[in-house]
Amino acid sequence: MKSGAHQQTLVDALEDADQVLLLRPQNIDWNIDALFDSTHSVTLFDSVDGIINQISQIDQGHLVVMSNGGFDDIFNKIIPTL
């Protein structure tokens, strides 16, 4: 992810989602904002709190949270908002 080798794989993996909320990584060498155009329902956030705020406004549906790290304790922060 850091090197950008999986940029297109990331786009393809998220293509069928109704809505995608992504934390904008601070330690990558490429521009994640440039990957997604207006045909994708992707919103990028600079903080986990921004993602939590957006999730709290969603009325219904399924929520999938994926992370390969601690992700600023997002899992425990989401539960009270549901």
JOKAKA-V71382 format. One record per backbone hydrogen bond with DSSP energy under -1.0 kcal/mol. NH is the residue of the N-H (numbers start at 1). CO is the residue of the C=O. E is the energy in kcal/mol with one decimal. If there is no record, write none. Layout:
# JOKAKA-V71382
NH_CO_E / NH_CO_E
This chain:
# JOKAKA-V71382
7_4_-1.5 / 10_6_-2.3 / 11_7_-2.0 / 12_8_-2.7 / 13_9_-2.4 / 14_10_-1.5 / 17_14_-1.4 / 20_41_-3.0 / 22_43_-2.8 / 24_45_-3.9 / 29_2_-1.9 / 35_32_-1.4 / 40_37_-1.8 / 42_40_-1.3 / 43_20_-2.8 / 45_22_-2.9 / 51_47_-1.2 / 52_48_-2.7 / 53_49_-2.4 / 54_50_-1.9 / 55_51_-2.7 / 56_52_-2.2 / 57_54_-1.2 / 58_55_-1.7 / 73_70_-1.2 / 74_71_-1.3 / 77_73_-1.5 / 78_74_-2.1 / 79_75_-1.1 / 81_78_-1.7 / 82_79_-1.2
